Amino acid sequence: MVYKKFDSKELKKNEKNNWSFNDLKVGKKVYGTVINIKPYGAFIRVGDGTVGLLHIEDISVARMSSPEERLKIGEKIPVIVKSIDKKDSKFSLSYKELLGSWQDNIKGIEVGQEIQGIIRETAKGNKGIFIELKPNLVGMSEYKPNYNFGDKVNVVVKKIIPEKHKVKLKII
């Protein structure tokens, strides 16, 4: 799976800035370093050493079993400040907003196209399988037994429904 590349010049410029907790504002883009990973998210050090939490659901729209599927300790990543709790000096971050919108990620994908994806979830009652096509783009295929979370599969795009942000797939 190819992840979006971020501007290395912007990263170097940001590393020279010593952001403090008081400099952070909701919506501000900052670069940070992954310093710890837990099942519920990753701790990211920004600026002067201030540490925020990147919840697992803010890493990608696709489900994952662990943040380690996307992040590695020591990795430098861009994040957006999602919320700030001044009382407790805590803040949360988001990464998925920087991976592009649904419209950005659907570009280049057409009905009839074959593409590889990763199984991320089975819908309740075996009604379908959610397959990640890109970090911020998930489609749904009909249910087939013997497929597991994390399996790579080849699919054909059956239908794209832009107004509902849906992609219907068929496992091949």
C-alpha positions in Angstrom: 0.0 0.0 0.0 1.4 3.4 -1.0 1.2 6.2 1.6 1.1 9.8 0.8 4.6 11.4 0.8 5.0 14.7 2.7 7.2 17.6 1.9 10.7 17.1 3.4 11.5 20.8 3.3 8.4 21.5 5.4 9.4 18.8 7.8 12.9 20.3 8.3 11.5 23.8 8.8 9.1 22.5 11.4 11.8 20.6 13.2 13.7 23.9 13.8 10.6 25.4 15.5 10.2 24.7 19.2 6.4 24.6 19.5 5.2 24.6 23.1 1.9 23.5 24.3 0.7 27.1 24.4 1.5 27.5 20.7 -0.8 24.8 19.7 -4.2 25.6 18.1 -7.0 23.3 16.9 -6.5 22.7 13.2 -2.8 23.6 13.2 -0.5 21.2 11.2 2.7 20.2 13.0 5.2 17.5 12.5 6.0 15.1 15.3 7.9 11.9 16.2 6.2 8.7 17.1 7.6 7.9 20.6 5.3 5.1 21.8 2.6 2.9 20.4 -0.3 1.4 22.4 -3.3 -0.7 21.1 -5.5 2.4 21.3 -3.1 4.9 19.6 0.3 6.4 19.3 2.0 9.1 21.4 3.6 11.8 19.2 6.2 14.3 20.5 6.0 17.7 18.9 8.0 20.9 19.2 9.6 21.3 22.6 8.9 17.8 23.6 5.2 18.2 24.3 3.4 14.9 23.7 0.0 14.4 22.3 -2.2 11.3 21.6 -3.0 10.1 18.1 -6.0 7.8 18.6 -6.2 4.7 16.4 -9.4 6.0 14.8 -7.6 9.2 13.7 -4.9 7.3 11.8 -7.0 6.2 8.9 -10.7 5.7 7.9 -9.8 2.0 7.4 -10.0 -0.2 10.5 -6.8 -1.6 11.8 -5.9 -4.0 14.6 -2.9 -1.9 15.8 -1.4 1.5 15.0 1.8 -0.5 14.2 0.2 -1.3 10.9 0.8 2.3 9.9 3.4 3.8 12.3 6.8 3.0 13.6 8.5 4.3 16.7 10.9 7.1 15.6 9.0 7.9 12.5 8.4 11.6 11.8 4.9 12.4 10.6 2.7 15.4 10.0 -0.4 15.6 12.2 -3.3 18.1 12.8 -4.1 19.3 16.3 -7.6 17.9 16.8 -8.4 19.0 20.3 -6.8 20.7 23.3 -7.5 20.3 27.0 -5.8 23.3 28.6 -7.0 22.3 32.1 -5.1 18.9 31.9 -2.4 20.0 29.4 -3.4 17.3 27.0 -4.1 17.4 23.3 -5.2 14.9 20.6 -4.0 14.7 17.0 -5.3 13.5 13.7 -3.3 11.9 10.8 -6.1 10.7 8.5 -7.1 14.3 7.5 -3.7 14.7 5.8 -4.2 11.6 3.7 -6.6 13.3 1.3 -10.4 13.4 1.1 -12.6 10.6 -0.4 -12.6 12.7 -3.7 -8.8 12.9 -3.7 -8.4 9.2 -3.1 -10.9 8.0 -5.7 -9.1 9.8 -8.5 -7.5 7.3 -10.9 -9.9 4.5 -9.8 -12.5 3.5 -12.4 -15.3 1.0 -12.8 -13.8 -2.3 -14.1 -10.4 -1.6 -12.8 -8.5 -4.3 -11.0 -6.7 -3.2 -7.8 -5.1 -4.8 -4.8 -6.5 -4.0 -1.3 -6.3 -5.2 2.3 -9.2 -6.8 4.2 -10.1 -4.6 7.1 -13.4 -5.8 8.4 -16.3 -8.2 7.9 -19.7 -6.6 8.1 -22.0 -8.0 10.8 -23.9 -11.0 9.7 -21.4 -11.7 6.9 -23.1 -9.1 4.7 -19.8 -8.0 3.2 -16.1 -7.4 3.5 -14.6 -4.0 3.9 -11.4 -3.6 1.8 -8.9 -0.8 2.1 -7.8 0.4 -1.4 -5.8 3.4 -0.1 -5.2 4.7 3.4 -8.3 6.8 3.3 -10.4 4.8 0.9 -12.4 1.7 1.7 -14.8 -0.2 -0.5 -17.1 -3.1 0.2 -17.2 -6.5 -1.4 -19.7 -9.3 -1.2 -18.9 -11.7 1.7 -16.7 -14.7 0.9 -15.6 -17.2 3.6 -12.0 -18.0 4.4 -10.8 -14.4 4.2 -9.2 -12.8 7.2 -8.3 -9.4 8.5 -5.1 -8.1 6.9 -5.3 -10.5 3.9 -4.2 -8.9 0.6 -6.8 -9.4 -2.1 -7.3 -8.5 -5.7 -10.6 -6.8 -6.5 -12.5 -5.4 -9.4 -14.3 -2.1 -9.0 -18.0 -2.8 -9.7 -19.5 0.6 -8.9 -18.5 4.0 -7.6 -21.2 6.1 -5.9 -19.7 9.5 -5.3 -22.7 11.1 -3.6 -22.5 8.4 -0.9 -18.7 8.0 -0.9 -19.1 4.3 -1.6 -17.1 1.9 -3.7 -18.6 -1.5 -4.5 -16.0 -4.3 -5.2 -15.8 -7.9 -6.2 -13.0 -10.1 -4.9 -11.3 -11.9 -7.9 
